[in-house]
Amino acid sequence: MSGKYEKLQQQFLCCYPVKKMAWSSVKLPLNWEDQKELIAATSGHPMNQRYPVRRSYLEAFVKQLMHLLREQEEIHDDIYSSLCGPLAEKTDNGSVSYAYKHYLLEPGAHITLRESNSFVSEGTTGLCTWEAALALGDYLLQHRDVVSGKNIVELGAGAGLLGILLKLPALKLKVGQVLLTDGSEPCVQLMRENIDLNFPNTPSEERPQAEQLSWDAVSDFPWQSRAETDLLLAADVIYDDSQFDALLGALDYFYKRRGNELETLLASTVRNVDTLHKFMTQLDIHGYKVTPCANVSACASHFCRDHTAAVQIISIRR
Ligand SMILES: C[S@@+](CC[C@H](N)C(=O)[O-])C[C@H]1O[C@@H](n2cnc3c(N)ncnc32)[C@H](O)[C@@H]1O
């Protein structure tokens, strides 16, 4: 394959918004071979054949493609038949449906995640990956020294993207232990599934680990059986001010354990300026020093992000 549709492929596999895809790479009229190549690069991709993206996304993609080709007389059969491919499964009771996303990062490095098709399900927002996690992932890939040699704990890790990224052998990030935590049991189950999916033959010490951890119960966790934490990560956890005390209590616990020799990287989508400001004020009251991290450059982005909402990444020290 020539790679003509590389961008569309990367965007399709991670369900990037259809309307914002790189359709300019489709030069019209699209001859028979190119139609075949485009479908092979997207819905026909082996990753999608094995772990399909959600049905509604595939339909929206095909609809947009047909719209683009509306003046053409001949439409390749593969475009129609792509709608008859494998379907992502539903849960038994049909209440939560899951599908897959594939994040192609660089040649030889990709992450496949099973994610919920809804933003909120099973009483948590964590069964899908949020923009702030993608932005923090980009930041870490652009500042590899920040994670090199560190034992890392993520709070509110959701579907597990960041920990999987950190341990991906092809990226050679040289991190120590990685522990993904979340207060929601379905999230922890999903993270474990996603870890199995991405590290099928990797010894457990070279994989990220996932454990249930609520912020108001950090002191009950068996930390003595783990390496000391050097770096905390958290993405999109500042949206509910009723959880601020618990989160600040958890931070306090970690910083005290390390005699304040600890850094937290916190990525937040700027939805509600007042909520973020309230948390920043609390950090200040608790004696933390906040430094905004350098912007994550869009052109060097490893993830497809649509940048509709600004994401702020800060470093927290005390
Ligand atoms: C918006 S999701 C973000 C998930 C992931 N970090 C991402 O950016 O894709 C927020 C996550 O924080 C977790 N969370 C919220 N309150 C929590 C608490 N008190 N203790 C532990 N986890 C919590 C939720 O279960 C959820 O997985």
PDBQT file of the ligand as one rigid body, heavy atoms in Angstrom, charges set to zero:
ROOT
HETATM    1  C1  LIG A 401     -13.319  11.764  32.914  1.00  0.00    +0.000 C 
HETATM    2  S1  LIG A 401     -12.681  10.238  33.461  1.00  0.00    +0.000 S 
HETATM    3  C2  LIG A 401     -11.009  10.331  32.896  1.00  0.00    +0.000 C 
HETATM    4  C3  LIG A 401     -10.435   8.988  32.573  1.00  0.00    +0.000 C 
HETATM    5  C4  LIG A 401      -9.042   9.034  31.969  1.00  0.00    +0.000 C 
HETATM    6  N1  LIG A 401      -8.107   9.650  32.877  1.00  0.00    +0.000 N 
HETATM    7  C5  LIG A 401      -9.059   9.805  30.674  1.00  0.00    +0.000 C 
HETATM    8  O1  LIG A 401      -8.687  10.982  30.661  1.00  0.00    +0.000 OA
HETATM    9  O2  LIG A 401      -9.447   9.209  29.663  1.00  0.00    +0.000 OA
HETATM   10  C6  LIG A 401     -12.441  10.469  35.249  1.00  0.00    +0.000 C 
HETATM   11  C7  LIG A 401     -11.984   9.218  35.951  1.00  0.00    +0.000 C 
HETATM   12  O3  LIG A 401     -11.740   9.529  37.327  1.00  0.00    +0.000 OA
HETATM   13  C8  LIG A 401     -12.271   8.473  38.136  1.00  0.00    +0.000 C 
HETATM   14  N2  LIG A 401     -12.615   9.012  39.470  1.00  0.00    +0.000 N 
HETATM   15  C9  LIG A 401     -13.499  10.001  39.742  1.00  0.00    +0.000 A 
HETATM   16  N3  LIG A 401     -13.582  10.214  41.073  1.00  0.00    +0.000 NA
HETATM   17  C10 LIG A 401     -12.727   9.333  41.648  1.00  0.00    +0.000 A 
HETATM   18  C11 LIG A 401     -12.354   9.057  43.004  1.00  0.00    +0.000 A 
HETATM   19  N4  LIG A 401     -12.896   9.738  44.015  1.00  0.00    +0.000 N 
HETATM   20  N5  LIG A 401     -11.439   8.090  43.234  1.00  0.00    +0.000 NA
HETATM   21  C12 LIG A 401     -10.882   7.412  42.204  1.00  0.00    +0.000 A 
HETATM   22  N6  LIG A 401     -11.195   7.618  40.898  1.00  0.00    +0.000 NA
HETATM   23  C13 LIG A 401     -12.101   8.567  40.636  1.00  0.00    +0.000 A 
HETATM   24  C14 LIG A 401     -13.495   7.992  37.374  1.00  0.00    +0.000 C 
HETATM   25  O4  LIG A 401     -13.896   6.666  37.720  1.00  0.00    +0.000 OA
HETATM   26  C15 LIG A 401     -13.020   8.105  35.931  1.00  0.00    +0.000 C 
HETATM   27  O5  LIG A 401     -12.425   6.902  35.497  1.00  0.00    +0.000 OA
ENDROOT
TORSDOF 0
